[in-house]
Amino acid sequence: MTRTTLFRAPAALTRTGTGLAALAAAFGLATGTSTADAFVPLPDGTQTGPGLTITRTGESAVVSPSMAANGAGRVTWVSGTITADVTQTPLAEPGPYSTPDNIPGTNNSSTHGVSQVNTGYIVGCQVSIGDRAFSLGASASVSTTQMGVSGSAGVQVGPGEVKFVQIGIKDIPAPGRYTLGYRDYEMEIQGCGGYAQARSYTVIEIIGDHYSKTTLYGAPFSIG
C-alpha cells in the first residue's frame, strides 16, 4: 500500500491542488496538523475488466478541521479524473429504473437499461477501509452531483460506520472513451469523534448477457 504523506500549507493559500502541490514540492513542507490545511497527493490507479479499463489520475485531497469546531467534524476537498475505455458493451438507451432501491456504492445500472460508470468516495469512522469495503454493510450513497462541476456533501458517520458519497455517474450507451472530472468537491464529515478515513471508488457496470461489474479503488487517506 502506498504511504500517504501530509503537507502543511499556510491558511492564506487557496484550496486548489495545483498551488499546494507546487508549494509542497518546492519547500518540502512538514506534516500537517489539526490546525492547518493538509494537502494529500494520491497515486494514480488502473483496473481492467471484461472489455474495459478504468484509469484514475490526478487525484488529491485537502483536509482541514470543520468550521463547526466541535471535535467530531472535519472537511476534505477532493479532486481527480476518471477515464473509462470501454470496448465491449451492448448498444442501449437509458430507461426508467425498475426499482427505487439501488445497490450501495453504485447506481445499479442493471435496472437502468444501459451500462454506466459511477464514481465517489467511501468514508469511514474508526474503520480501516480495505479492498472489501463494499461488503461492510455500508449505508447507501448520501449525496450526488453532476460531474465536472464543484459540489458538496454532508456526511454524518458514527464510530464503526462506512458510508458512500456518490459524486457522479455517466451512462455508457456504446463502446468508447468516457471521462469524468471533479475538482474541489467538498465533503464535510460530522459525528465522528475518532479517526476518519476515505478512499475513492469507481464502478463500471456492463449490462447484457455477459453482465460484469469492475471496481477501481483509490488509496485510503486520513481525514484526521
N, C-alpha and C positions, 0 to 999 in steps of 0.2 A: 504494500500500500504506500503510495506516495505521501511523504510527510508534508503537512501544510505549515507554511511559515507566515506569521503575522507581522505586519509592519505598522508602526505608529506614525501618524501624519498630523500636522497642525490642523486645528479645527477650522481655520480660515480657508483651507483648501475645499474645492468643490468635491462632491461625491461622485466623480467620474473616474472610471477605472484607469483611463489613459494617464491623467495627471498624477494620480497616486502611484501608479506603476512606474512612471518615469522617475518620480522623486525617490521611490524605494530603491530602484536600480542604481541611481546616481550616488546616493549617500548612504546606502546600507542601513536604513533606519532600524531602530531597535524593536523588540517585540512589543505589540500593542498592550495597553492596559484598559481597565474598565472605564476610564475617563476620557479616552481618545478613540477616534475612529480608527479601525484596523482594516487595512486592505489585505485581502486574501486572494492571491493568484491561484487558479485551479488548473489542473492538467487537462489537455485535450484527450479525447477518447473516441474509439471506434468499435462498433459491434456489427457483425454480419448475421444475416438470417436468410431464409429461403427467398431468393430473388431480390435482396435488398442489402444496403449498407447504411448504417446511421453513423454520422460523424458529429462530434461536438467540439467546437473551437472557441477560443477567446473567452472562456468562462472565468468570472471573477465575482467576488463579493466584498462589500464594505460593511463592516459590523460596528455598531455603536450602541450605547445604552439607550433605553427607551426614554422619551420625553416625560413619561409618567413618573420616572424616578422612584418606582415602588419596590425595587429589588427583585421583582419577578418578571420584568419586561426587558426586551431588547429589540433592536431593529437591524435588519440587514437589507442592503440593496444589491440585487444580483443582476448580472449581465451575461450574455452568451449567444452563440449562434449554432443552430441545429441544421444539418444538411441531410436529407433523406434521398438516396439514389435508389429508385425502385425500378426493377427491370421486369418483374412479373406481378401483375395484378389484373383482375377482371375489369373490363370497362364497365363503369357504373355511374349512376347519378344519385345524389343524396336523397333520402326519403325520410318520412317521419319515424321516430323511434317506436319500436313495438312494445317497449316497457319503460316506465319512468325511473326504474331502479338501475342505475349504472354501476359498473364494477369499480370499486375504489381504485384510484390511481389511473384510470383510463376513462375514455368516453364511450367505451363499449360499441365500437364501430360495427360489430356484427349485427346489432339491432338497427343500424342506421342506413344500411344498404350500400355502403361504399367504404373502401379502405381508408385508413386515416393515420396521421401522425399526431401525437399528443405529448406535450412536454410540461414540466413543472418541477416542484421540489417536494421532498419528503422532509418533514420537520418532526423531531422527537425530543422529548423532555426526559432527561436521565435515562436515555436509551441509546445504546451504541448501534447506529444504523448500519447494518451489514447488508450483504447482497440478497438476503432473504427478507428484506424489509416488507415486501408485498404480502408476506404470509403472517405478519404480526398482528392481524386483526385490526388494522388501522381504520379510522373513520373515512368517510367519503371526502371527495375534494371539497375545499372550503371556499375557493374563490376562482373566478375565471375572468379573463380579459382578452381583448384582441391582441394578436401578435404584432410585433413591430412598433408598438406604442408603449409609453410608460403606463404603469398601473400600480395597484397596491392591494394588499390583503391583510386583514387582521386575523391572527391565528391564536385561538385560545387552546392551550395544550397543557395538561397536567402531568405530574410525575408518572413515568411509565407509559405515556401515551405517544402515539405516532399519528400524524395527520398528513394528508396530501394537499398541496396547494397547486392547483392546475393553472398554469399561466396561459396556455392557449392550445388550439388544435387547428389542423388543416386537413381537409379532405384530399384523398388521393384517387381521383376518378380514372386515372390512366397511368401507364408507366412514364417515368420521367424523373427530374430532379426537383425537389421541393425544399425550400429554405425558410426557416423560422428564426427571427432575431428578436431579442428583447434586451433592453438597456435600462439599468437603474430601476428595476421592478422592486417595489418596496414590500417587505414582509415584516409586520410588527408582531412579535411573539409576546403574549401575555399569559400569566398564570403559572409560569414555570419558575419555581424557586430554586431549582437545581441547575445543573449544566444542560445546555441545549445543543443539539447537532442538526445539521441539514445536509442534504445531498440532492443533486439534480437527478431526474429520471426523464427518459424519453421512450415512449412506446409506439411501435408501428404495428397496427393490426391489418392483416391482409385477409379479405373475405374470399369466399368462393369454395370450391370443392376441396381445396388444399389450404384450409384456414391456418394462419400462423400468427403468433404474437412474438415480437422481438423487442427486448428491452435493453437500453443502454443506461447504466448508472454513472453518475459522476463521483468524484472523490468526496467523502464526508468532510465537513469542516465545522469548527466550533462557532457557536453564536454566543459564547460566553457562559 
